[in-house]
Structure formats: C-alpha cells, structure tokens
Amino acid sequence: MNAAAPEPDDPAALLAALRLQLDWGADEALAEAPLDRLAAPPPLAPSAALPAAPSAAGEPSRRAAPGRRGAALPLAAPLAPAARNAAALAAGAQDLAALREAIREVDTPLRDTATNLVFADGNPDSGLMLIGEAPGADEDRLGRPFVGQSGQLLDRMLASIGLDRAAEDPSRAFYITNILPWRPPGNRTPTDAEIALFLPLVLRHIALARPRHVLLLGGVSAKALLNTREGITRLRGRWHSLPLEAGGLPVLPTWHPAYLLRNPAAKRDSWADLLLLRRTLSGDISAAPGGLT
C-alpha cells in the first residue's frame, strides 16, 4: 500500500524540499515565485508568429543566414558604454581606496544580485599579489576574497611556504583579489563580457599595488590577464610576463584551489608551483623568472 502524499502546507515536507534544493546546489532565489517548467508555453503573439517583411527601401532581412545561428548583437555590444565608463573610472583612481569606490560605480547587473563588494584582502605592500576568478557565497556574505573552503585551503598551502595574508612582515604576507568584484549568480563562471568590463580595473589595481610577482589562480584569471586561449594546464608551472607600462611583470599561473578540492590529485602540481614561487621570492637564481614567456 502506497504511503499518502504529504500535504502541500506540511512544514516537515516543505523543510525536506528546501533541504533537497540546498543539496542540489541551489543557494539563492533569483525570482519571487518558482518557475513552472511543466506548464504549457503561452501562445505566440501574431507579431512574433511571422517573420518581419523587408522594408520598402530594400533593407536586408535580419534573419540568420542558412547554416549559422541567429543572433542579435554580440553580448559585449550592450556593455560598450559601461566598459568605456569602467576604463575611465579605472584611470581616475589614484589610490586603492579610490579604486574601491570606482568599482562600486561600474554599471553591471552583477551588482544587483550580489550582497557585498569583494575588493581585496591582505597586505598591498607585500610585493606578491594573487588574482582569482570571482567571489563565492562565503566571500559575498563577508565581503572578503577567498574566505570559504577554497580560501582556507589556499591559506594552508601558502602557509606551507611561509606566507600568511595577515602577517605584519610584508616579506611573509600577500595581497589577494579577483577578476570580478561581485559574485556571479549561482557561482557561475564569469562571461567574456564581464571579464572585459572589469579588466581595466584589475590592471589599475595591479598598477596601484605595484607587486613584484603575481600568482594567477585558475584559468579565468590566467587567460584574461595573459590574453590567451591556452588553458591553465598548458600555462601553469612556468613564469610568464604581463606587459605593463613600467615593463614586464612576472606572473605564475596555477590551479585554482576550488579545482583542487574537486581533484585532489592536482595538488602535486600546485605544490610544485608553490615551490617555484618560494624559490623565486627567496632570490634563487635558478628559479628566477629570467626567461619569461
């Protein structure tokens, strides 16, 4: 005999359904009411049911050519004014405090779905800057980068080579930030348009912090700053040069700590990268980034 279905207003049933959603990874609501995916789609309006006819002046149709996906404008096109404004805001920031306020003024939908701006943490005078991808749920809640599970793993990894973001001695400290200062909904990967929007501010952040070395955490930050399509597997493990006005800045890509949580076997590669970083910071000639790529 089948068990009776739970009542829709049963608190225990509702709590169990909510717990199931959390187990599936749904940690935020982007709409006031759930979407009914089983409902029939609404009928098309008459104007949407038929393709638009060409104008009398002979303007070519905007339908996609055969064999190509139809698309309106490129994703980055609507963000072009915002991108120009972001570049102007970046150029006008004369110190880190001004840059933080400039980032708040960047027009982006990410600002509407995030809780807190996540700017940076650590000692900006350390000479070592770490750049990740984007804040997660814990970072968004606390307003600090890399404070969740992956951040705790990163702190332990860096402590193993004598580095601590809270160290008073700049030679033992580091400074850490992300490409995006706002959390993408659902912790999704940043889009190319979002990266392009904030890249001028990241470069200005580097210029103001004036690090001597940069550790790039993950493929998003590595590909964005090195302007390459190569994946993190090919980029990690060796020093590259980030071209700046003051000259080439040594940058070392490595795995993102969130990837290491999912793939513990990759920790061996990260340990090799950290040893390379430690030898370089210690002034080992054999490990110094003399042959930057």
C-alpha positions as CSV (number, residue, x, y, z in Angstrom):
1,M,0.0,0.0,0.0
2,N,1.4,3.3,-1.1
3,A,2.1,6.0,1.6
4,A,-0.1,9.1,1.5
5,A,1.4,12.1,-0.3
6,P,2.5,14.9,2.1
7,E,0.2,17.9,2.4
8,P,1.5,20.9,0.5
9,D,1.5,23.0,3.7
10,D,3.1,20.4,5.8
11,P,6.1,22.2,7.5
12,A,8.2,19.0,7.6
13,A,7.6,18.3,3.9
14,L,8.4,21.9,3.0
15,L,11.6,21.8,5.0
16,A,12.6,18.5,3.4
17,A,12.0,20.0,-0.1
18,L,14.2,23.0,0.9
19,R,17.0,20.8,2.1
20,L,16.8,18.9,-1.2
21,Q,17.2,22.1,-3.1
22,L,20.3,23.0,-1.0
23,D,21.8,19.6,-1.6
24,W,21.4,20.1,-5.3
25,G,23.4,23.4,-5.0
26,A,20.5,26.0,-5.2
27,D,21.7,28.5,-2.6
28,E,19.8,31.6,-3.7
29,A,16.5,32.7,-5.3
30,L,16.5,34.9,-8.3
31,A,12.7,35.2,-8.6
32,E,9.9,35.6,-6.1
33,A,8.0,32.6,-7.4
34,P,9.3,29.2,-8.7
35,L,9.2,28.6,-12.5
36,D,6.7,26.0,-13.5
37,R,8.6,24.1,-16.2
38,L,5.6,21.7,-16.7
39,A,3.2,24.4,-17.8
40,A,2.3,24.8,-21.5
41,P,4.1,27.7,-23.2
42,P,2.0,30.7,-23.9
43,P,0.7,31.2,-27.5
44,L,2.8,33.3,-29.7
45,A,1.6,36.8,-30.4
46,P,0.6,37.5,-34.0
47,S,3.6,39.8,-34.5
48,A,6.0,37.1,-33.3
49,A,4.5,34.2,-35.3
50,L,5.5,35.6,-38.7
51,P,9.0,36.9,-39.8
52,A,9.3,40.6,-40.4
53,A,9.0,41.6,-44.0
54,P,11.8,43.5,-45.7
55,S,11.3,47.3,-45.7
56,A,10.2,49.1,-48.8
57,A,13.7,50.6,-49.1
58,G,15.1,47.1,-49.6
59,E,16.8,46.8,-46.2
60,P,18.2,43.3,-45.9
61,S,16.5,40.8,-43.6
62,R,18.0,40.3,-40.1
63,R,17.3,36.6,-40.1
64,A,20.3,34.5,-39.8
65,A,21.9,33.1,-42.9
66,P,21.4,29.3,-43.5
67,G,23.8,27.2,-41.5
68,R,24.5,29.9,-39.0
69,R,23.0,30.6,-35.6
70,G,20.7,33.6,-35.4
71,A,21.9,36.2,-33.0
72,A,21.2,39.9,-32.4
73,L,24.1,41.9,-31.3
74,P,27.2,40.4,-29.7
75,L,27.0,40.1,-25.9
76,A,29.6,42.8,-25.4
77,A,27.9,45.4,-27.6
78,P,25.2,46.5,-25.0
79,L,28.0,46.8,-22.4
80,A,30.2,49.0,-24.6
81,P,29.2,52.3,-22.8
82,A,29.6,50.7,-19.4
83,A,33.1,49.4,-20.5
84,R,34.1,52.8,-21.6
85,N,32.9,54.2,-18.3
86,A,34.8,51.5,-16.3
87,A,38.0,52.3,-18.2
88,A,37.6,56.0,-17.3
89,L,36.9,55.2,-13.7
90,A,40.0,53.0,-13.5
91,A,42.2,55.7,-15.0
92,G,40.9,58.2,-12.5
93,A,41.6,56.2,-9.4
94,Q,44.8,57.4,-7.8
95,D,45.0,55.0,-4.8
96,L,43.4,51.8,-3.7
97,A,40.7,53.5,-1.7
98,A,39.6,55.5,-4.7
99,L,39.7,52.4,-6.9
100,R,37.4,50.6,-4.5
101,E,34.9,53.4,-4.8
102,A,35.3,53.5,-8.5
103,I,34.4,49.8,-8.8
104,R,31.2,50.5,-6.9
105,E,30.2,52.9,-9.7
106,V,30.6,50.4,-12.5
107,D,27.2,49.7,-14.1
108,T,26.7,45.9,-14.0
109,P,23.8,43.5,-13.3
110,L,26.2,41.6,-11.0
111,R,25.9,44.4,-8.5
112,D,22.1,43.9,-8.3
113,T,22.3,40.2,-7.4
114,A,25.4,40.3,-5.1
115,T,25.3,41.2,-1.4
116,N,28.7,42.8,-0.9
117,L,31.5,44.2,-3.0
118,V,34.6,41.9,-2.6
119,F,37.6,44.1,-3.2
120,A,40.8,42.7,-1.7
121,D,42.5,41.3,1.4
122,G,46.0,41.0,2.8
123,N,48.9,43.4,2.7
124,P,49.2,45.5,-0.6
125,D,52.8,46.3,0.3
126,S,53.9,42.6,0.3
127,G,55.2,42.6,-3.3
128,L,53.1,39.4,-4.0
129,M,49.6,39.7,-5.5
130,L,47.2,36.8,-6.0
131,I,44.4,37.1,-8.5
132,G,41.5,34.7,-8.7
133,E,38.3,34.4,-10.6
134,A,35.2,35.7,-8.7
135,P,33.8,35.7,-5.2
136,G,31.7,32.8,-4.0
137,A,28.9,32.6,-1.5
138,D,31.1,33.0,1.6
139,E,33.1,35.8,0.1
140,D,29.9,37.6,-1.0
141,R,28.5,37.3,2.5
142,L,31.6,38.6,4.3
143,G,32.9,41.0,1.6
144,R,36.4,39.4,1.6
145,P,38.1,37.3,-1.1
146,F,39.0,33.6,-0.5
147,V,37.4,33.0,2.9
148,G,35.4,29.9,2.0
149,Q,36.6,26.3,1.7
150,S,38.8,27.0,-1.2
151,G,40.3,30.1,0.5
152,Q,41.0,28.1,3.6
153,L,42.8,25.5,1.5
154,L,44.8,28.3,-0.2
155,D,45.8,29.8,3.2
156,R,47.1,26.4,4.3
157,M,49.0,25.9,1.0
158,L,50.7,29.3,1.3
159,A,51.4,28.8,5.0
160,S,53.4,25.7,3.9
161,I,55.9,28.0,2.1
162,G,55.9,30.7,4.9
163,L,53.2,33.1,3.6
164,D,50.3,34.5,5.6
165,R,47.9,37.2,4.4
166,A,47.7,38.6,8.0
167,A,51.4,38.7,8.6
168,E,52.8,42.1,9.7
169,D,56.1,41.5,7.9
170,P,55.5,42.3,4.2
171,S,58.0,39.7,3.1
172,R,55.8,37.0,4.7
173,A,52.4,38.5,3.6
174,F,50.5,38.5,0.3
175,Y,47.7,40.6,-1.3
176,I,44.7,38.9,-2.9
177,T,41.8,39.9,-5.1
178,N,39.7,38.6,-8.0
179,I,38.9,39.5,-11.7
180,L,35.3,40.2,-10.7
181,P,34.5,42.1,-7.5
182,W,30.9,40.9,-7.4
183,R,29.7,37.3,-7.1
184,P,28.1,35.9,-10.3
185,P,24.6,34.3,-9.5
186,G,24.9,30.7,-8.6
187,N,28.7,30.9,-8.6
188,R,28.7,30.5,-12.4
189,T,31.8,31.2,-14.5
190,P,32.2,34.8,-15.5
191,T,31.3,35.7,-19.0
192,D,33.7,37.2,-21.5
193,A,31.8,40.4,-21.4
194,E,32.0,40.6,-17.6
195,I,35.7,40.0,-17.7
196,A,36.3,42.6,-20.4
197,L,34.2,45.1,-18.3
198,F,36.4,44.7,-15.2
199,L,39.8,44.0,-16.8
200,P,40.8,47.7,-16.9
201,L,40.1,48.0,-13.2
202,V,42.1,44.8,-12.5
203,L,45.1,46.2,-14.4
204,R,44.7,49.5,-12.5
205,H,44.6,47.5,-9.3
206,I,47.9,45.9,-10.2
207,A,49.4,49.2,-11.1
208,L,48.4,50.8,-7.7
209,A,49.5,47.8,-5.6
210,R,52.8,47.6,-7.5
211,P,53.6,43.9,-6.9
212,R,56.9,42.4,-7.9
213,H,55.3,39.0,-8.6
214,V,51.7,37.8,-9.3
215,L,50.2,34.4,-8.7
216,L,47.2,33.7,-11.1
217,L,44.7,31.3,-9.6
218,G,42.8,29.4,-12.2
219,G,42.2,29.5,-15.9
220,V,39.9,32.5,-15.9
221,S,42.4,35.0,-14.4
222,A,45.3,33.4,-16.4
223,K,43.6,33.6,-19.8
224,A,42.2,37.1,-19.1
225,L,45.4,38.8,-18.0
226,L,47.7,36.9,-20.4
227,N,45.2,37.4,-23.3
228,T,45.5,33.9,-24.5
229,R,43.2,31.0,-25.3
230,E,45.6,28.4,-23.9
231,G,44.2,26.5,-20.9
232,I,45.6,26.5,-17.4
233,T,47.0,23.0,-18.0
234,R,49.5,24.4,-20.5
235,L,50.0,27.8,-18.8
236,R,50.8,26.6,-15.2
237,G,54.2,25.7,-13.9
238,R,56.2,28.4,-15.6
239,W,56.6,32.2,-15.3
240,H,55.1,34.5,-17.9
241,S,55.4,38.2,-18.5
242,L,52.4,40.5,-18.1
243,P,53.2,43.6,-20.2
244,L,52.6,46.9,-18.3
245,E,53.7,50.5,-18.8
246,A,56.5,50.0,-16.3
247,G,57.7,46.8,-18.0
248,G,57.0,43.1,-17.9
249,L,55.6,41.8,-14.6
250,P,56.4,38.1,-13.7
251,V,53.2,36.1,-13.3
252,L,52.8,32.5,-12.4
253,P,49.5,30.7,-13.3
254,T,48.5,27.7,-11.1
255,W,45.4,25.7,-10.3
256,H,42.5,27.4,-8.5
257,P,42.1,26.0,-5.0
258,A,38.4,25.2,-5.8
259,Y,39.7,22.9,-8.6
260,L,42.0,21.1,-6.1
261,L,39.0,20.4,-3.8
262,R,37.4,18.6,-6.7
263,N,40.6,17.0,-8.0
264,P,43.0,16.3,-5.1
265,A,45.5,14.6,-7.4
266,A,46.3,18.0,-8.9
267,K,47.7,19.2,-5.5
268,R,51.0,17.7,-6.6
269,D,51.2,20.2,-9.5
270,S,50.2,23.1,-7.2
271,W,52.9,22.1,-4.7
272,A,55.5,22.3,-7.5
273,D,54.2,25.7,-8.5
274,L,54.4,26.9,-4.8
275,L,58.0,25.7,-4.6
276,L,58.8,27.6,-7.8
277,L,57.2,30.7,-6.3
278,R,59.1,30.2,-3.0
279,R,62.4,29.8,-4.7
280,T,61.8,32.9,-6.8
281,L,60.7,35.0,-3.8
282,S,63.9,33.8,-2.0
283,G,66.1,35.0,-4.8
284,D,67.2,31.6,-6.1
285,I,68.9,32.4,-9.4
286,S,67.9,29.1,-10.9
287,A,64.2,29.7,-10.3
288,A,64.2,33.4,-11.1
289,P,61.9,34.3,-14.0
290,G,64.7,35.3,-16.3
291,G,63.3,33.5,-19.3
292,L,59.7,34.9,-19.2
293,T,57.3,33.6,-21.9
